[in-house]
Amino acid sequence: MSCAGDPYQYNMNGVDPDLDSLAIFFGEALDYFPAASWNPPLTPAPILYEAGFSASSPTPGPSMNPGNIPAQVDPSSGNLTFLSNNTGNFTVKIIAQSFRNGVLIAQVEREMQLVVVNCTGVNTAPDIAGPFGGLFETTVNAGALVSFNLTAADVEVLQDGTPQDNLLSATGLMFGTNYTNAAGGCAVAPCATLNATPIITMPQGVTTNFNWQTTCDHLINPYGDEAAIIPYHFVFKVQDNYCQVPKVSYATVTINVVNPGIVPAPQVECIQTNAAGDVTLNWTQVPDPMGNFSEYRIYTLQSGLIATIPAIGTTTYTDPGVTQANDYLIAAASGCSGNLLKFADTVSNIFLNLNNPSNGTAVLQWNDPSSPPLPGMGAYYYIYREYPTGNWFIHDSVPYGTHFYIDTIDICSAYLSYQIVLPNVPCDFTSNITGDDFEDEIAPDIPILYSVTIDTLTNEVTVTWSQNDEPDTYGYVIYVQDAGGAIVELDQVFGIGSTSYTYSPDVSLGPLTYSVAAFDSCWTTSVPPTYQTSAKGEIHTSTFLSGTLNVCARTVTISWTDYVGWDDFDHYEVYAKSTAQPWTNYGTATGTSFLLDVAEGETYTFAVQAISASGDRVFSNTIRIFVASPGQPAFNYLQVATVNDHEVVLRYLLDATISVHHISVQRFNDGVFEEITQLGGAANLTYTDTDVDVATSSYTYRMQIVDSCGRPGEYSNEAQTILLTMDNDDILKLNYLYWNAYREFNGSILGYNIYRGYDGVFSGAPIATVDAGQQTFTDDVSAVISDGRICYKVEAVESMNIFSIAERSLSNEACITLPPLVYIPNAFTPGGLNPIFIPVISDFDPVDYDFSIFDRWGQVIFRTDQPDIGWDGYIEFFGKMAETGT
């Protein structure tokens, strides 16, 4: 229970008796389930939180009151804190999980209610002073005595004026029996003690003395695992006796017990193997300033512990007769019990396997000693070969991370031994030594390719290479890279001096890659026997040229692939020629692209020549490009501009066979055409102009082509909308219509249709059609019965034009409201020729009709709201006909 507005803390002091690490956090509280089976999260189900609350935020937050501090739980000690200015009952669930070596082994859950009430009176919680210079946490070496006084102050009185009492209680895994027995009652003796058994009660404050003799046993759990550091939590609770809600303070004292004198892991220097296969490990001596070193322990992942070395100064160990790659771990044991291990990096001996496939090669395979390499390791393995016996030479080198090497035998017949050496500081890693009998199967020297060039006139490809130094060379095999990327045989030429090959492939498909091998007079042992052939020479790849025309900029960008095969490439030269002009050098480049200006209507041929520093020259393929100009459409026609309600609709016809950038829609305004929008190029376009006042203005439009290069092009015809205006003669009931002529149809205007409507509703055929040259019309509406509002539209009708289109353009809608005309008779004759007294009215709204007759005394003797009902002289109130002269 807590008072509103007061900070609150609570610690249930969750501990693990096995000293496993704890993780403490909020969880979802579960609902009440009196009779169902336990099957969460179905039974019981999680409780439902009100808005603003959740499992991780179970108390009122700042959104409910800016002074609120949401509930928090310390993930290590479990100390719960919050401050709420809002009263109420709040459900909280705490979960404590226990981990051993990173594995969850236990979980405990606790649910409780936090009750916040409005408290009367003035009372503050006891103030607990931090025993370690104001702090509640300290770190000590195992074996140190921890002693301190825990003091709380609360100089306040009860409602009756008497001093308050403070009550101190404590919890902790390491307290002894009755809190006073250091020899037993805790998880691991010696136990922590207090000078008195809680609950300790004192007036206006309370104090107790804490003592705990730590030992190395406090770093070892019941399973024998020794830790480098273990935190121990002691929770002290001090509560006053104020009524109605006592104030409580919690202090969680954390003592971190540290394993003293832990020596670091040894560092492996190198692993070396002698001719007998004995593997020697070398490492650095570990520092031991506190004298806590116990021993070195040598492990392999394959066999576990293989040796212990108690002497700290011994820094080598030999593992005899090793026949495989072992993963070695060297550990230094130290600490309180001498069993806390610090392991060096896992490092392997280099184990070399040698395979003789009897094909004139030796196949070597080995392993990396470490991945990634350790500091000090070289970037290359050195491959040593012994020949003749007793003479070792560096035969080759390969990058670190390479585990495979094939040696081509160049000795007639001999026993050859190999060893892998990895340079390293301070000593090298060396593999075992292994060998076998090998036979000479020497092929000719590998040819050196000089060039791959393409004839700019015939498109023939010529490959050239060096003459072989082996005098028994019979000829050469030419190889080409196929579409799948494989190097396959293309042809053969015979004769040691045949050092070029020309043929006619399709050079437009991409760069061409070639290699050459030499074959000699030696026969292989295969059936049937074949010539002994060298390995393939380094590949050469031709330069492949392509180009892109920018019609708008009148430029051509040519790009090409790099020539592959030269170590001394220098630059490229760019050549071009037009239909009637010779080849011209347009410049040099070291990159793979070049920009040239071109002229419209010309056809150009381009080629690139690669040049090496030693003077070799090769040509690429050639490409031809015709420089076209942006096309103009065959027709560009604004079909119609017509009024639709309060908007203007434009319909436009374009030659879609020509690409355009966009169409500029333009409207005439203050003496000039202005662009109002842009439309994408399409065969049939429709645009609606909403920024118009069709009742007061006629609008003129045109379209302009913007070609694919963004340059303005041709204008379309203009199109002007019809503006209809009118006036009238109220007495004669004549309506006079006036409009401007529509323009510009491609076809002729057949005439104008005049439509009449009532209250904006038009139906049926036009009331009249006038000639194309007439822009006025008089409408006699004397015989028209309406509600008073008459509207008109004028429509221009086009004849069939050259595009097989006959358009129509409507004007705006012009309306006029006629004033009602009322005729009232001054007498009638019941039963005679004029038996009914009724007004005659035209052009009015019958909804508002009211006809009343009064006698001379102001009494209503007849009344109706129906325009077609009159008075026959009968007075309903008197039940008789009115007298003559009434």
N, C-alpha and C positions, 0 to 999 in steps of 0.2 A: 504494500500500500504506500502511496506517495501523495504529497500535497501538490496541488496545481501551482505551477510557477517555480517549483524547486527542482534543482538537478537531482537525478536519482541514479544510483549504481547498485549492481548486484552481481555477485560472483558465486556460482554454485560449485566452483573449484573442481572441475572435472579433471581426473588424473588417470594415468595408465600404470597399474602396478608393475608391468613388465618394462617400463621406461620406453615404450614405443612412442613415436612422435604423434601429436594430436593435431587435428584440424577441426575448428569449431566455427559453426555458421548457423544462420537462420534457416528454418525449414517450414514446410506447409503443415499447419495444424489440421488435425483430423476431427470429423464431426462425431457426435454421440451415436453409439450403436449398442443398445442394451442386450439384444438377443441374437444378433446375426453372427455369422462366422467371420473370422479375420481374413480379409482378402483385399487389402488396399491395392490400388486407389479406388476400388469399387465399394468395398465395405471395410472400414468406414471411408466415406468420401471426404475429400478436403473441404474445410469450411469455406463459405463464401465471404469475401471481404467487401466492406462498404467502399464506396468511391473514395479514393485518396489513400487507401490502405492496401497492403499486399503482404505476402509472407516475408519479403525482405525489408519491408517498411511497415511494421505492425503498429507503430504509435503515431499520434498526430504529428504532421510535418509543418513546415513553414507556410504551406498554402492555406492551412486552417488558422494559423496564428504566426506572425513573423517571428515571434520569440521562441517558437518551438524548436527543439533540437531532436532530430529523428533518432530512433534507437540504433545503437551500434554494438557489435559484439567483437571483442578482441579474438582473432583466430587462434592465438596460442594459449592465452590464459583463460579465455571465456568470460572476461569481465564485461558486463552488460551496462550501458549507460544510456540515458535519455533525459529530456526535459519537456514536459507538456504543460501548457497553460489551459488545455481543454480537459475537462473531467470525463470519466467514463471507465469502462472495463475493456481491456485490450488483451487479446489472446496472442501469446508468443510461443513459438516452438524453437528449441535449441537442439542442434544435432552435433554430436561429437564423434569424429571418426578417428580410428587408430590405424597408423601405417607402420609397417616394418619393411625396411629396404624398399620403400616405394610401393608396397603392395597393401591394399586395404584388407585388414584382418578383423576389424570389429567396428560396430556402430551402435551408439546409444542415443536415444531421443527423449526429450523431456518437454512437456507442454505445461504452461502456467498462465495465470491471469495477472496482469498488472492493473491495479486499481488506483485511479487518480481521483482524489476528492478535494473539495474546497476546505481548507483548514482554518480554524479560528485561532486567534492569538498570534504571537510572534515567537517563532522558535527556529533555530538554525541547526543544521546537522553538526555533529562533532567534527573537529578538524584534526585529521591524522597527519603528523609530520613525517616526511620521508626520512628514513633512518640513515641513508647514505648521502649526506650532504644535501638533503632535500629531495633526493631521488628514491625510487622504490626498487631499483635494480642494481645489482653489482655482479662482478665476475671475479672468481677466485680459482686458484689452482687446487686440484684435488690434494687433500692433506691439510688445507688451511682451516683454521677455526673462524667461524662466522659468529660474531657476537654483537648485538645491538639492543638498544632500548626502543621499543615502539610506544610512542606517546600520542595520546589524543587529548585535545583541550575542548571544553564546552562550558564556559563560565556563564550559565544561564540558570533561571529558577523556574519552578512550577507555578501554576496559576495561584497557588496559595502562598507564594513567596519563599518556599523552601527550596534549597539547592536541588538541581536535577542530579540524578544518578546516571553514570555512564557504565554500560555493560559491554565487556570485551569478550568475544569468542573468536576461535581460529580454526581453520581446517588446512590440511596439507598431507600429502602422501608420506612425508618423512617425519611427522610428529610421532614421538614415542608414546608408550602407554601412559594415560592420564596426563599427557603433555609434559611429564616430569621424568620419564625413564629413558635415558639415552641408550640403554643396552637393548631394548626390544620394543616391539609394537609397531614399528614402521616397516616400509617395504625393504629397505636395505640399511642395516645398522652400520655405524652409530646413528642414533636418531636425533632429531632436533627436539629441544625442550624449551619450556617457558618456566619462569620462576614460580608460577602458581597454575593450578588447574582451572581452566575456564569453566564456567563463566566468571570473569573477574569484574567486580563491581566497585566503583569508586565515585565519590561526589565530584561533579563539575570537571570531569576529566578522568582518564585512566591510563595506566602505563604497565608494561610488562617487559621482562628481559628475555631475549631470544638467544639461544646458544646452539651451535651445530658444528660438530667436528667432522669435516668432510674427509673422505678417503678415496683411494682409487676404486674401491668397490662401488662407489656411486657412479662410476662410468661404465659398469658392466651389467647387462641385463641377464635375466635367468637363463638365457640361451647362449651365453658366453661371448656375445658380441660386445666389443669395446668401442666406445664412441670417442670422438675428439672433444666434444662438448655436449653437455646435457643441461637444459634449463629446468630448475625446480621452482614451483609456484607455491607460496604460502599466502592464504587469504585471511585477512583479519577483518572482523566486523565489530564496529563500535556503534552502540544504539543508546539513545537517551530514553527516559521514561516519561516524556511529555504526553499529555492526553489531549486530544483523542488519537492523533497520529504521531507516534514517536518518529524522530528523525534518525536515519541510519547512514553511516559512512562505511565504505569498503576500501581496503588497501590491499592490493595484490603485490606482494614482495617477491621478486624474481631473483634467484641466485643461480647464476650460470657457472656450473662446475666444469673446469677446463682440464683436459688431459695434458699434463706438463711434459715438456721435453720430447715432443714428437719429432723425430728426425725426418728430413725430406726423402723422397724416392731417389734411389741411385740413378745416374744417367748412363745408358749403354754407350760405350765408345765404339766398339766394333765387334764383329763375330768373324772368326777366321777358321778355315778348315785346312788341315794338313793332308799330305799324300795318303796317310792311312785312314782318313775319314774321320779323325777326331776333331770335334768342334770346340773351339775355345772362345768363351765369352769374356769380354773386357768391359769394365765399368769404372765410374769415378767413385772414390771413397766419399761416403756421406759425412757431413759435419755432425758432431755430437757434443755441443758445448756443455750439456747438463749431465752427460754420462748415462743417458737412458737407452742407448743402443742395445739391442738384444742379439740379433743375428741377421745375416742375409739369407733369404730363402729363394731358391731357384725352382721355377715351375716351367712346365710346357703345357700348352692347351691339350696336347695329345696324351700326356701321361700324368699330369698333375705335378705334385711336389716331387722333385728328383734329388734335391740336395739342400743342406743347411750349412752355413759358414758362420761360426761365432766370432771370428776375428774381423774387426772393423777395417783393418788395414789390408785384408786379402781382397783383391779386386779382379781376380780371374777365376774362371772355372772351366774345366775341360770335360765335355760330354763325349765319351769314347764311342767309336764305331757307328757314327750316325749314317743312316742309309736313306734319309728323307729330309724334306724341309720341315723343321720343327718351329713352332711359335713359342719363343722364350719370353718369360716374365721374370724380372728380378725385383724382389721386394725387400725393403728394410723394415725389420720388426723393432718396435720401441714402445714407449709409453709406460703407463703405470704397471701393467701386467707383462709388458714386453711382447704383447701379441697384436698391437695395432700395426697394421701393414700399410706401407706406402709403396705402390707399384710404379715401376718405370714403364715406359711405353713398350708395347709388345713388339719384339723384333725377331726376325727369322734369320737362320743361316741361309746363305745362297746355295741351293742344291742344283747341280748341273746334271741334266740327262742328255746323253749322246746317242743318236740313232744313225745307223749306217744303212741307208736304203739300197746300197749297191748300185747306185746310178751316177757315181762320181761326185757325190755331195756328202757332206756331214751336216746333220740336222741337230742343232743345239737348242735346248729349252731349259729355262731356269725361272726362278721366282724373284720378286722384289723383296728385300729385307723389311721394308716398311712402306705403307701407303697411307698418307703421302710421305715423301722422303723426309728424314729427320734433318735438322740443321747440321751443316757440315758435310752432308753427302754430296758427291759430285753429280753432275748432270748427265754423265755418260758412263756406260759400262765399257771396260776394256776387255776384248776377247784375246786371250793369249793362246798361242799354239806352239807346241814343242816339236821342232824338227831342225836338224837331226837330234837324236837323243841327247838330253842334257842342255839343249839350247832353246830357251824360251824367248819369243818375240811377240810384240803387240801385232796381232793379225788384222784387227779391225776394231771399231767402236760403234756403239749404238746408244740412242738416248735412254735415259732412265725411264722405266715403265715398259720398255721393250723386253719381251720374254722369249723371243724366237729369232734364230739366226741360221741361215743356210750358207755353209762354206763350200764353194766350188773347188774341188781338189785339183791342184796343179802339179802334183808330184806323181811320178809313174806308179810306184808301189811303195808303201811305207806304213809303219805304225805311227799314228798321230794322236797326241794327247792335247786336251783343251782345259782351260780354267778361266773362270769369269772373275774379274777384279773390279770392285767399285771403289774409286778413290774417296777417301773420307778423312776428316780431321777429328781426332789425332791419329787414327790408324785405319787402314783400308779393310773393307769387307772382302773376303776371298771365298770362292766356292771350293768344293771338292775337285779333284783331278780325275778325269776319265778319258779313255782313248780306245782306238780300234784300228784294224788294218783297212786301208783304203787304197784304191787303184786310180791311176791317172786316166781320165777320159776327157782330155783337153780339146775343146773346140777352138776355132779361130777366134781372134780378137773381135770384140764387139765393134762394129762399124760406127763411125761418127757421122751423123747426118749434118750436111751443110745448109741445105735450103729446100723449101717447097715454094715454087713460084707458078703463076698462071699467066699464060700468054694473052695479052689484051686484045689480040686480033682473032685468035682461033679458040680461046678458052681451054687450050690444052694445059695439063698439069705436068710439071717436070720436077722430079725428086733427085737430088744429088747428095753424094756421101763420099767418105774417104776411102782410099785404096787400102786394103788390109795388109798388115805387116807380115802375116804368116805366109810363107812362100807356097804352101800347098793349098791355098785358097782356090776353090773351083768356081765359085760364083756367089751370088747374093739372093736372098729372099726378101721381096718387098711386101710389107704388111700395111693394111689400112684399117682404120677404126670403122666398124659397121654401125648401123643405126641403133643397135642395142648397147653400144659402148665397148664392145669386145674388139681386140686387135686380132684381125684374121688375115690369112695369107692372100695376097693379091696376085703375085706373079713371081717368076724367077728370071734372073739374067745370069749368063755363064761368062766366065773369064775374070781373072783377078783385076783387070783394068776396066771392067764395065762398072762405072761409078755413077750412072744416071739412068733414069727411067721416065719415059713420057707416055701419057695416055690421055683419053678424053672422057672424064666423068662429067656428071651434071654438077657444075660449080655453083648453081643457084640455090642449092638445098642447105648450105651452111658451110662452116669451116671444115677443112679436110685434114685428118690427122694420119701421119705415116710413121713407120719405123722400118729398119733394115737389119737383117742378120746375115752373117757370113757362114758358108758351109765349106768344109775341106774334104780331103780325099779319104779321111778315116771313116771306116764303117762301124756302125754300131752292131751290137750282138743281137739285135731284134730280128725277127723273121717276118717279112723279108728284111735284109739289112738296109739301112739308110745312111746317108751322109751325116757325119757329126756336125751339128750346126751350133753356132754361137748363140748367146743370148741376144735378144733384140736391143738395138741401139736406142738412145734417148729419142723420144718422139718429137716430131716437128709438126706444128699445126699452122695451116695457111691462114691469112687474114681474110675475113669475110666481111664484105662491104654491103651496107644497106643505106637507104636515103629516105628522107621525108620532105615533101614539098609543102611550103607555106604559101598558098596562092595569094593570100592577102598581103603578106610582107614581100612577096616575090623573092623568096630566099629558099635555098635547099640546105638542109642539115644532113650531112653524110656522117655516118657512124660506122665503126668497124670493130671487130674483135682483135685483140692483141695477137701479134705473131708469137708463137710459142716455140722455143728451142734454142734461142741464142742467150748466152750469158752476157754478151756485150751489146745488146740492143742500144741504138742511139736515138733515132727519130723516124718520123714518117714524112713523106712528101705527098702532097695532094695534087692530082692531075685531073683536068677536065677539058672537054672539047665540045663545041656545038656542031650542028649539021655541016656547016661550010667552013669550019675553022679547025686547025690542027690541035694536037695535044698541047696544053699550056700548064706549066707548074704554077699553082695558085698559092703555094706557101708550104710551110712545115708545121709539124705538130708533134708533141710528145705524148699527148693524150689520145683518145680514140673518137674524137668528133671534130667537125669543121663546118663553118657556116659560109655559104657562098651566095652572092647576089646573082639573080638570073633575070632574063627578060621574058615577057609574055609571048607565047606562040612559038618559042624555040624548044628544040629537043637537045638535051645534054647527055653526054656519056662521062662517067666518073670512074676513077681508079685511084688506089692508094699504093704507094711503094714503101715497104719497110726497109730500113738501112741499119746495118750493124756498124759498130766502131771499127771493125776490121775490114769494112768495105763490101760485105755481102749485101746484095739487093734482091728483093722479091716483090712481085706484084700481087695484089688482091684480084678477085674477080671484078668485072666491070658491071655497072648498072646504067640504065637509060631512063631518063625522066623527061616527060613532056610538060612544059609549063603552061597550064591552062589559065583562063581568066574566069572570075565569078560570072555565072550565067544570069541573064535577066529573064523574068517570066514572059511568056507569050501574051498573056492577058492579065489585067489588074483592074477589076471592075467592081465599083460600088453599086450593088444592085438596087438598093432602095434605102431611103431614110423615111420611116413611118412612125406616126405617133401611136403609142399604146398606153391608154390611160394617161398618166402624167409623165411618161418617159418616152424617149426616142429609141427605136430599135433600128440598128443598122445591119444589113445583110450584105456580105462581101464574097466575091468569087475570085480565086487566085489560081494561076497555073502551078499545080503542085509538083510538076516534074522538075522544077528548079528549087534548090535549097536557098532559103532566105534566113537572115538572122532574126528579124521580127517585122511586124507591120506597125507603122506609126499611125494611130487614129488621131485625126486633127479636126478642130472645130474653129470656124471663123468667128473672131471676136475683136472688136474695135479696129477693124481694117486689116487684121493679119490672121493667118491660121496659127493656132496653138495646139501643141500635142496634149491630148487628154489622157491617153493610155497607150500601151503597147500590147500587141497580140502576137502569139506564136504563129509561124507560117503554117497554113493548112488550106486545103482546097476550098472549103466552105466555112466561113466564119460568121458568127453573129455576136454583136455587142449591143448592150443596152446602156444608154446614157441617162443616168438618173439625176445628174446635176443640171436640170433644165427647168424652165417655166414655160410649158407649151401653150399656156392660155394667153401669154402676152408676147411671145417672140417666135419667129421662125428661125430655124437653125440650119446652117450650111456646113457640110462635112466633106472631107476627102481622106483618102488613104495614101500613105507613101511607103514604098518598098525600101527596106534596109537590107542590103545584100549580105551574103554569108561572111563577108569581111567587115561588116559593120559600117559600110559606106552608104549614105543616102542615095536612093535610086528614084525611079519614076513615080509620078503621082497618078492616082486614079482619077476618074471623072469626079465632079462635085455632085453632091445631092443635097437639095434644100427642102426642108419640111414645109407643109402647108399650114399657114396660120389663118384660122377662120374667126371673123368678127361679125357682129350683127347689131341692128337696132330695129325698132318696130313703131307702128302706128296703132295706138291703143284704141282709137275710135273705129278705124277701118279694119282693124285686126289683120294687119299686114306685117310680116316679118321680112326684113331685108338682110340678105347674107352677102359677105364680101370675103374673098380669099386671094392669096397670091398664087401664081402659077408654080406647080412643082417642076423641079429640074434636078438632075439630068438623066432621064432614062436613055438607054441605048436605043430602044424602040420608040416609036412615036406615041404621043398621048392620044388615046381614042376619045377621051372625054372625061367629065367629072360626074360622079354619082353623088346625089344629095340624099342624105338619110335624115329622117325626122324620128325623134323619140320623146318619150314622156317621162319626166323625173329621172332622166339618165338611162332609161331602158329602151333599147333599139330592137326592133324585130321586123322581119319581112324585107321586102325589096325596097330599093330606093324610091323616093317619092318623085324623083326627076333625074334626068341625065342631060347635061349641057355639053356643048362643043368644047374642044380643047382651048379655044381662044377666049372663052367666056369665063370670068371670075366673079360674077354676081348672080344672085337669084332672089326673086321675091316670092314668098310663100303666103298665100291667102288662107288664114286659119279661122275665118269667120264661121265655117261649118264644123270646126273642130271642137269637140267637147273634151275638156281636160280638167285636171285639178289646178291648172294655172301655170305649170312649169313645162316649157317645151324646149327640147335640145336638138342640135343639129351636128352632123359630121359631113365632111366632104371627102371624096375618095377619087384620087387620080388613077386612071386605068391605062396601063401600058399595052401596046401591041406586042406580039411575039418578036423578041429581039434575036440577034445573031447567036446568042447563047442558048436559044430555045427556052427562054424564060419570059413570062409575061407577069410583071410585078404589079402591085397595087400599093398606093401610099395614102394613108388616112391622115386627116387633119386632127387638130385638137377638137374637143367637144365644147360647143358654144350653146349656152342656155339663156332663156329669158322667162320671167314669170309675168303672165298677163294679169292685170287687175280685174277682179270680178265685176260683171255688169248685172245690175239688179233692176227688174221691171215689176212694179206693183200696181195692179188694177185699182181703180177708185170706186168700182161698184160691181155687183154680180147679181144674177137673178136665179134664186133657188128654184129648181124645176123648170127653168127656162133654157134659153140657148147658152147662157154662160152660168151653169149651175154651181160651180165650185170656185171659191175664192182662194187663189194660190199664187205666190210670187214666181216670176221667171228669172232664174239666175244662171249665169255662165262663168266658167273658169274660177271655180271655188273648190274648197275641200269640204265634202259633206260631213266629215267627222265633227266639225265645229258648228253644224247647222242647228238653229233654234228659231222656230216660228211661233209667236204668241199673239193672241188677239185680246184686247181689253175693252170693257164697256166704258161708258162715260164716267163711271164712278171708280174706275181703276181696277175693277175686278177682272181676273183672267177668265174668259169664257171659252177659249180654245187654245190648245198648245200641242206641238209635235216637233220631233227632231228628225223626221223623215222628209227629204226634199220633195218627194213625189206625192205627198199627202196634203190636201187642202181642206178648207172649211165649207161645209154644205149649208151653214146657217142654223144648224141644230145646236141648242144649248143644253148640255148634259145636266147641268145643275138644276135647271127648271123643268127639264123633260119636255121641251117644246121648241118650235122654231122661233127664231128671233123675229121681231116685228119689222115690217118694211120701214126703211129709213134709219135703222139702227146704226 
